[in-house]
Amino acid sequence: MPSVNLAQATGRNTAEELKTKFKSETIPTNDRLAQAPKVDTAFSMRNAERPDSQANEIRKVLGMLGDTQTTLAQNSMLKHEASERAAAVQAAGDLVSGNVNAEVSKRSQAYREVIADGRVLQKAQVEFPKWDESVNKLVLAGANADPTKGEHGVTLEDVNAHIDTLAKAMLVDDRGQPIDYGDAHANATLYKAVEKKRGQLLQTATLQIKEQMETKAVAANVAVATLEISETKNPAAFSNAIAKGTALGIAPEKTKKALAEGALANALATKDASILQIAGSAMDTDGKTPLFDPATRAFLQERYQSLHHTFDLEQREKDERLAHQNMGNIYTEVLAGKRTLSPTDIHDLAVKGPSAGGIRFEDQEMLAGLVHRTEEWKLQRLNEARQAVQQHRQDVQWGWAVQAHNKQEAEQRVRDQSFKTLATYFSGQKTPGQLTKELTLDYNRGLLTPEAYSSSINVIKQIPSPAKLVSQNGAQQHLDALNEDLRNMDAVSRQRKPGYWSPEQWATKRPQVITTFFQTLAVTGDANLALTSSLETMNLSSKYAQSRARTAGHAFALHQSSIAKAQGETAQTGTYLPND
């Protein structure tokens, strides 16, 4: 088929090529076909003839050339991309090893960017943990702020300003110019990392500050509630506290937990467990539903019973100690003639109670007996003095000799009785209260003089705990040595060997030996001297006593050395040994 010139092709007339639409308003209808003006035809490519096969071949050839150029361009781009990817991978490895290839860096932009980005990210990895620590320290300092000292909590503005300071040190030099980390891409990477880190820090700080504010609000709310309950015993303070917390946006369960803990802390601080009982029976705002869940109520009830019992025992023990101390002071004044007590005065002291310098009600009879016995003793001493004068008149020398002998025997009996009573105390058979009561009974029965009674009471004050005295002065080995010699002497006396104590004599001497050991230890704090003195009281030689003291001292030193060694090994291995 011959080729056709498309520019000269004759096309078909269509509606859009006409100047009119055969409308009568444009051309008169009676002569519109004969007198129609010549029309300029505008060709439309929609009416053009389609190309023949030669045109198709040309287009194919042109298309093939276009495809070849595109393929070559794509191949070149792929090779470049593959080279850059390989350079990027190599850069990552070189960055880790610390050996940057300068030649590759010159010809590969990807290599340069990875190296630069890696370096700034490495710096960020070093600096950002410090940021975490610094910001966390700032927020925690705000949590511990004391408004009474002019301190205030930390706000997000404070945190943001602090982050600005940290970022400035990383992004700006001393002259105030931005620090260049290699190229624009690396700088942008660092800026993005800093802004991302800022967002993370602000998000964490927001949660921390919110938690701090809630914690402070809950603590203040609980403090007001527990104080109100301590003063008024009104359980409604608990439900009111929860309502206040809810109004502040604090979850009721969080306030309830803090109230239970606050009630327990208040009970421990005031030594009054009643607040726990009030909390366990508290009702919600409706007045019908228990405020706390069953587990918390059971816990509060258990702690109430336990602490109530503990506080009661502590108060009784305290009253007993104060009562004995007060009674000793009162009797000392009575004995010295500085104070007189009538039955009414003794009753008034019982009404005051131990905490106010008085005594317990159950001690009235004992104090009355002491006062009565003191008056009898004074009268007896007066009668003895009168009899002594009369005896002196009859026979001065004989009278004084007999009286001195009798006095010595009486004083010896008193000392023996005092040593016997104190020995039971030092051996751990009696408590200070029990010993005070036994001494008082001996005194009322006339077995002790006022001086001996007062001296024994002072010994109890001086040595409130024999076991503690021995432990504090490192005298356990010395006491063990003394007990061993006492047992040996017990066996020897029962054999009634000549030159040794008889059972009767040893029964009197033995308490004196024990008392000598503890009194010497209390006065001097020297365990060796205490053991030497007590052994010499048994009429043992000074050489033997000193040898026993050195042996006991050496045993104590070895014991201390073994403890120190065990503690040293414990510190190295992390193993904890029980206390000796």
Secondary structure by P-SEA (a helix, b strand, c coil): ccccccccbbbbbccccccccccccccccccccccccccbbbbbccccccccaaaaaaaaaaaaaaaaaaaaaaaaaaaaaaaaaaaaaaaaaaaaaccccaaaaaccaaaaaaaaaaaaaaaaaacaaaaaaaaaaaaaaaaaccccccbbbbcaaaaaaaaaaaaaaacccccccccccccaaaaaaaaaaaaaaaaaaaaaaaaaaaaaaaaaaaaaaaaaaaaaaaaccccaaaaaaaaaaaaacccaaaaaaaaaaaaaaaaaaaccaaaaaaaaaccccccccccccaaaaaaaaaaaaaaaaaaaaaaaaaaaaaaaaaaaaaaaaaaaccccccaaaaaaaaaaccccccccccaaaaaaaaaaaaaaaaaaaaaaaaaaaaaaaacaaaaaaaaaaaaaaaaaaaaaaaaaaaaaaaaccccaaaaaaaaaaaaaaccccaaaaaaaaaaaaacccaaaaaaaaccaaaaaaaaaaaaaaaaaaaacccccccaaaaaaaaaaaaaaaaaaaaacccaaaaaaaaaaaacccaaaaaaaaaaaaaaaaaaaaaaaaaaaaaaaaccccccc
